């Protein structure tokens, strides 16, 4: 085992503490310089002198220190290191001559850094963070390996790369229209816009687009660029299931003749797009190790079981297990929340939702394309949006987590939860005992809410919502900004809390794995007109029926993996695809 010390610079505020890390460090108290002040006024922790006691980790008032015992890593495999106590990345994916390669792992373990290195945007320092990074040193290091030719082309300026950025919301700062932005890629912009359904918005300015439209614009520009290597970072963010599948088909078509590397957290989508995948294991903001390439089916199953046999590394304590969702016993079908037919009219859109009910202990997913009224329905039940006709159920207490989150208070999550504890409609014990550890919020309890990342803010909002005692929990897109591990942990926690408290929940989301783990039934929303001027929602239906209704409209079939029971998308025209379509079974066939 190797020991590494990590200082999270954005959390370390040495002027606001008493240097507890240094004051309580046993080696320092014995006269050794284990923790000293660095040139920037922040601590530097010696990994050689550190004894791994963890006292500095627990004494730091800002949770800015991590001391980790890691699998023994070869120093020759370090690709890039951000400072002495900074993040370090081991190994890189190897771009194939053609085909789609996936990259899968938790947030903060180096996926985006790996893409930037492969694109030539970062010259890897090979662990020598003090020396000057340069291509001659890199070429000498990788001589005789598959990456040598790749870096040689970068060094000579011969490799053309196209990078789809991770944070597409920053595109609103770009000048010009959609067509101008996509056309700057130099390829067939018109075809890319038509393939992604953006042609009607070609003349709009980027600042006028929604998050999903910005994502499609970024993907359109990338695929409209003539390049040798395409690096696609999280293409499914903000997209509904219809557009996710459309993007997946385009990337598969692109991979038929080009080299494509895709970072993605939607496991069903990545399984469908990629031919092989590299897994990343490690510790967020500390280190990341990229595995050797694994065939796609084995890669997802390995990720779910959490054990890399070839490297003898276990990165998950318990495997993720899926279930086949058998019908609930009659005793569990007691309706707890019933709602009548609801209708909401807007100037350019009308939503109609059929009457339905949610059982005690039941979690119901809300699925369908964007702009069909899912969020409007949730807002009507929450009392935020008054219906035009019908009335939300009376006498039902509701806890609501909205789709879009914004931290308006400078307080930390701990301060926010303690302030809410004075209200009887907040269970502080449940929050601290089950929700904080269940959603891995321990390390960010004392970080100001505006300083949290999108995923951290999402997990915090879900925890606060579930800590409010209610009859009905309404969670709008709780998996947004989360990595695959965080999504699966949250799905299991939501289901467990709903069943344990014998309450009901409605969850609107687009991730099939998340819905499969969290939900017992589905409400299905669909457009009733080609221009999406009318939307219709029905249900709840049992999971099998609900998914069949949804997948029939998007023209895709799923099966269940024989080993893990996880949902897998069938390739169009395959034997299984044709057989399931003939039976009218778009979901749930338990075959390998």
N, C-alpha and C positions, 0 to 999 in steps of 0.2 A: 504493500500500500504506500502511496505517496501523499504527503500532506501539502495542501495549498492554502494560502491566506488571501482573502479577497476583501478589498475595501470598496464599498459602494459610494463613489465620490459625491453623487447627487444627494445622498442622505447624510453624509458626514458634515457636521457643523461644529468644528472645534472651538469656535468663539462662543458657542452657546452651551458648552458642557464643561466639566471639570477634568477632562482627559481621563475618565474612569478606566478606559482600556489600558492606559499606561500605568495608572496608579495601582490597579489590582493585579497586574500581570506578575505571576510568580518569578519568571526569569528576570524581569526588571528589578523586582524587589531583592533579588540575589546579586544584583550588580551587573547583569548582562544587558546589552542594548538590543533587546528583542523588539521593542516598540520605540521608535524615535520620531521626531518631527521632521517631515520632509520639506523640500524646497517650496512647496505650495502651502505650507502651514498645516498640513494634514498628516496623520500618522502613516508611518511605513512599518510594516510588520515583517520581521525576518522569518521566513519559512524554515530556515535551518535551525534557529534557536527556539522556535515555537515548540511547546511540548504537547499541544493539542488539548489543553485543559478546558477550553471553551469559556473561561471566565470573562474574557474581553467581549465575547459575543453576547453574553447575558447582561453585562454591566453597561454596554453602550446604550445610551438613552434613545438613540435614533435607529437602532437595528441596522447599523451600517457595516457590520463586520461578519464575515463568514469564514470559519475554519473547517475545512473539509478533508476527510480521508478519502482518497480516490483510488480506483484501480491503478496499479503501477503503469504509468504511461511513458512511452519512449520519447525522450526529449527531441529526438530526430524527427518525430511526427508532428511537432508543433508547427502550425502554418502561420499563425499570427497571434501576437500577444499585446494587449493594451496596457502597458506599464507594469511596474514591479508587482503590485497587488491587484492587477487588472485581469480582465477576462482573457482566457486563452482558448484557441480553437485548434483541435487536432484533426488532421487529415482533411481531404476534400473529395467531393464527388468527381467522378471522371466522366466528362461529356462524351457520349458515344458518337460515332460518325452520323448516325441517324436514329430516330426513335425518341420516345419520351421517357425521361427518368424522373422519378419522384424523390422529394426530400421531406422526411416526416420526423417531427420531434417537438418538444415543448418550446414555448416562447422563451427567448433569452438565452438559447443555447448555441447560437451562431449561424442559423440558417441564412439570414440576410447577409451576414459577413461573408459567408462562403460564396454567395452569388456575386457579391461585389468583387471578391478576389478573382473569380472565374471570368468576370467581365473586364478585368483590368483596371477597375476603378480604385482598387487598393493594391499596392505592391506589398506582398506578404513579407513580414520581417523575420519569419522563421524563429520567433522567440527572442530575437535580439532587438528589444524595444529601444535600446540606447543608441545602437548603431544606425547608420543610414541604410535604409532598405533600397535595393536596386535589383534590376532584372538579371545582371550577370551572376550575382550571388544566388538568385532563385534558380536560374538555369543550371548552375553547377550542382545545386542541391538535388534537383529532380532529374539529373542526367540518368538515362537508362530506364526511366519510368514512363507510363502512359501520359503523364501530365507534362513531360518535358516538351513535346511537340506543341502542346496547347500554349504553354507560356512562351515558347519561342515565337509563335505567330503573334502573340500579344506584344512582345518586345520589339518585333519588326514592324508593328502596325498593320499586320496583314489580316488579323482576325476581326471580322465584323460581328458585333453583338447587338442584340436588341433586348432591353431590360424593361419589364413591366414593373413599375414601382409598387411598393407595399401600401403606402399611404396615399390613396388616390384623392382624398379630400383636399390635398395641397394643390391639385390642378385648378381649383377655383381662382388661384392667383395668376394663372396663365392668361395672356391676352388672346384675343381672337375667338373665332367660332369653332365649333366641333369639327367641321370639314377642314378648316385650316390646320387645326392641331393634328388631326389624323393624317392629313396630306403631307405634313412635315416629315413623316416617316419615309417618304420617297417612293412608296409602292402604290398598289391599286387601292386607294382610299375608298373609292366608291363601292367596290365589292366588299371591303371589310365592313363598311357602315351598313350595307344591306344584309350581310350575313349575320350581323349582331342586332339587327332591328333598329338601328340608330338613324337610318336614312331620313325619317320624318323630322328629326331634330338636328340635321346637319347644319342649319343656319343659326342655331342657338349659340349663345356665348357659354363658355364653360361654367361661368359663375351662376348660370341659371339652371344647371342640371342637378338632379337628385344624386344621392350617393351611388345608387345602382347604375345610373346613366354615366356617371364619372368613371366607374369601374369598366363599363363597356367601352367607353371612349379610350381609356388607357390600353385595353386589350386590343382594340381596333388599330390603334397606332402601332402597337408592337408587331402584330401579325402583318401589317401593311409595310413593314420595314424589311428590305432585302438584307438578310444577315446570314451568317454561318451558324450562330448559336443564339437561341432564344431562351432568356431567363425570366420566368414568370413567377412573381411573388404574390401568393394568396389571391388567385383570380376569382374565388367565389364570394368574397366579402361583399355585403350589401345586395347580393343577387338572390332571386327566388329560384325555386327548383327548375322552372322552365328555362330561365336564362343560364343557370348552371350547366344544364345538359347541352344547351346550344353552344356554350363556350367549350365544353368538354369535347364535343364532336369536332369543332374547329381545330382544337389543339391536337387531337388525334390525326386529323388530316394534315396538319402542318408537320407533325412528327413522321409522316410517311417518307419525307425526303430531307428533312432538316433535323438538327440536333436540338432537343428541347429539354430544359430542366424546369420542373414545376415544384414550388413549395406550396403545400396545401394542407389544411386541417380537416376538411370534409373527407372522411375516410372512404365513403362510398364513391365519391367523385374521383379521388386520387386512384382508387382501385380500377376505375373505368378508364382513366386517361393513360396511366403509365404502364410501361412494360416491365420496369424494374424500379427499385427504390433503395435509397440509402436512409437508414435510421440514424437519428442523433440522440445520444443519451448524455447526461451530465447534470449540472446544477445551473439554474437560471442565473445569469450575470456572473457566473464563476468560471465554468469551463464547459466545452462541448466536444464530444468525440463522435466523428462520423464513421459509421460502419462501412464495410465493403458492400458492393451492390448485391441485392437479394431479389429473386424473382417476385413479381408483384403480389401474388396470392400469399406466398410464404412471408413476405415482408409485413403485410397487415396482420397476419396471424401471429407472427413473432412480436409485433408491437403490442398486440392485445395480451399475449401471455407474459410478456416482459422478460424474456430470457433469450439472449443471443448465444446460441450453442457454439458457434464457431469461435467466439471470443471469450466464452465462459463468463459472461457478464449478465447479472440480473439487475434490471433497472425498474422493476415494478414488484411490490411485495405480494400482490394478489392479482391473478389474471382477470381481465374483463370478460364477463360472461353475458351472453344474450339469451333471451327466452323466446319461446314460440307463441306466447300470448294466447293460451287456451281461454275459452269463455269463462267469465267469473261465475262462481257458484251462486245460486239464487239468493243465498243469505247476504251476499255482498252487493246486490243490485238494488238496494234501497235508495230511492231518489232523495238527494239532500237539497239540491238546487234545481228549480224548474223555471224556465223562462218562456214567455209567449212569443208569438211571431212579432218580430221587430222590423221597423222600416225607417230608414234615414234618407232624406232627400237633400242633396246639395245642388247648386246651380248646374253642374255638369256631370253629376254622378248620383245614382240612386242605389241603395243597398237594401236587400230584403233577406232576412234570416228566418228560417222556419223555426217553429217551437221545438224545444228540446229539454232535456234534463241531464244532470250530472249526478252520479251516485256517490254515496258516502265512501270515502277512501279511494276515489277514482281520479286519475289525472287524464285530462282530455287534451289532445293536441289540436291545434288549429292550423290547417295547411291550405295551400293554394298559391297561385301566382300573386305577385305584387299588384296593387291597385284594384283588388277585388273586394276590399272592405274588411279584412281581418282586424286591423287595428281599430277601425271605426266600431266594430262589434264589441271589442274588448273595452273600448272607452265608454260605450253605452252601458255595459254591465257595471262598469266602475263608477258610473254617475258623472263622468266628465263630459260626455256628449249626450245631450237629451235626444231621445228618439223622436222622429216625426209622428210615427204611429206605434202603438204598443207601449208597454212600460216595463222597465227592468224589475226583477223580482224584489218584493218588499220584505223587510225583516231579515235580510241576509247581510251579514257583515263582510266587507270586502277588503282585501289587501292587494294593492295594485303596483306593479313595477312597469313603468312606461317604456316605450321603445327607445326613445332618445333620452340620454342622460347628460346632465350638466351639473357639475359641482358648484353650487353658488355660495357655499360656506367655507371658510378657511379652517374650520375645525377638522380634527382627525377623526377616523372611524371610531376610535375608542371614545373620544369626547362626544361624538354624535350619539352613540349607543347609550352612554350614561345619561345624556340629556333626555333621551326618549324614555329612559327607565322610570322617570317620574310619572309617566302616563301608564295607567293600568293596561292600555292597549299595546303594550310592548313587553315581551318576555326576555329580560336581560339574561336570565339563567340559561334559557334555550340558546340564545345568541352566543354566549361565551362557551357553553359546554359542548354544543353540537355543530352550530353553523360556522363559527370561526375555524375550528380544525377541519370540518368537513369541506369547506371551500378554500382552505389553505390561506387564511387571512392573517395568521399570526404575525408575519413579518411586516405587515403594512398597517397594523392597528394604530400606530402613532405617526403615520405619514399624513400630511394635510390632504384632504380630499381633492383639491384642484391639482395636486402634484401626482396623482395616481394615473397610471396608464389606462387605456380604454378597457382592457381586460380586467384590471384590478378594480376599476370603478364599477364594472358590470357585476363582478362577484360580490362586491360590497352592497350594491343595490339589491341584489337577490337575497342576501343574508338579512338585510334590514326588513325586506318585505315578508320573508318567511318568519321573522321573529314577532310579527304582529299577529296576535290571535285573531282568526277570522274563520268564517264559514267557507268562503270562496277566495282562492288565490288566483290573481290574474297576472300572468308573466308574459310580457311582449318581447319576443326575441332575446331570451336570456343567454343564448349561446354566442351572441355577437361578440367579436374581438377575442374569443377564447381559443386556446389551442385544443387539440384533440383530447389530451388528458384532462384538461379542465372541463371540457364539455361532458365527458363521460362521468366524471366525479359529480358534477352538478346534476346531471340527469338522475343518477342513482340517489342522490341526497333529496331531490325534490320528491321523487316517488316514495322514498322511505318516510319523509315527514308527513306527506299527505295520508299515507296508509296508517301510520302510527297515531296521528291525531284524529283520524276518522273524519277528515274534511274533504273538500273538493278543490280541484285546480284546473284552470284552462291555460294552456301554454301555446303561444303562437311562435312557430319557428320553421326553418327551412332545412335543417340538417337531419337527414333520415336516420342516422345512427343515434343521434340525440333523442329524437322522437321515439325510436324503437325501444330505447332503454327506459325512457321516462313515462311513456303513455300506455294507457289501457284501451283508449278509444280515440277516434278522430272526428273532428268537424271539417268538412270539405267546402272550400269556397272556390267559385269559378266565375268567369265573366259570362254575362248573358247576351252580350253584343260584341261585335268585332272591334268596335272602338272603345271598349271597356267603359261605356257610359252606364251600364247596369251590372251589378254584382249580386251573386246569390250564395248564401251559406246554408248548409243542411247538416243534420246530425244531432248528437254524436252517433257514429257507427262503430261497430267492433273494428279493431285494428285492421283485420284482413279486408273487410269490406271497404273501409275508408281508404286504405292504400290502393286498393283496386280501382276505386273511383278516381282517385287523384292520378295514378299512373296511366290510366286509360286516356286521360285528357292530354298528358304530355308524351304519350306514345313510347313508353319504355317499360321493360319488364325487369323484375328483381327475382332473385332466388336466395335461398339461405345456404351459407357455407356449411358443409357437413361437419366440419371440425369445430367451429366456433359458434355456429348458428347466426353469424352476422349477415345482414343483407348485402347482396352483391348485385350489381347491374349486369344484365346479360348483354352481350354484344349483339347489335342488330343483325338479324338474319341467321344467327346461330341456331343449332338444333334445339337447344333449350328455349330460346326466344320464340321460335316457331311453334313448338309444342305448347308453351304456356299461353300464347295468343289464341291458339285453337281451342284451348280449354276455357278461355276467359279469365285465366289466373295470372294477373300481372305481378303478384307478390306472393311470397311465402312458400314457394316450392322448395322443400328441404333436400336439395341435391348439392353435390360438390361442384 
